[in-house]
């Protein structure tokens, strides 16, 4: 995602929130979390961010980045 070398997916929910999963090197995941918390996509309004179910993995389980519907 935006040249951080991350894999994962995002989905807009019916409640007006976004859910997703991010995988990649810890430093890049950290940078993405900062971007999601403070900047976001151009048309987004960020009220709060919640990151849960975080864990270390030895290799990527998802390859590429996609939008789910």
N, C-alpha and C positions, 0 to 999 in steps of 0.2 A: 504494500500500500504506500502510495506516494514516495517511492524510492527508498523505503526503509527496509525492503527485503522481507516483508511480512506476508504471512498467509492467513486466510480466514474467510469470514463471511459476515455480512450485516443484513438486518431485516427491519423494516419499519413495521411497527405494530398498529393495531386498530386503536389503541389508546394514545397514539401520538408519540410513542417512545421508540427508541431504537435498541435492538438487542443484537448480539453478535459474538463472534469468537475470533481471537487474534493469537497467532502462533509465530514464534521467531526468536531471535537472540534477545536475551533479557534487556539489554540497553535499548534496542529498537522498540521493544514492547513498551518500555517505560516512556520513551519519547512519544509513542502513539497515544498512550494514556494521557499524557500532558496535553497533546493536541486536542484530543476528544474532550477534555475537561475545560480547556481555555479558548479554543478556536472553533473547531467543528467545521462542517461543510458550510458553504456560503449562505444557504437558506435556512440554516438551523438556528434554534434558540436553545441555549443550554441553561437549564434550571439547576440540574445536579447530575452527577455521574456516580454510578455504583459499579464497582468491579468485584466479581465474586467467582468462586470456584477456580481460583488461581492455583496452578501447579507447574512443577518443572517436568519437562518431557525430554527424552534423549534424542528423538528425531521427530520431524514434522509429521503430523497426522493428516494435515490438509495441505494441498499444494495449490498455489494461486489464491486469488481473492475474488469473491463473487458477491452479488446481491441476491438475496433470496426473496421470493414473493409468496 
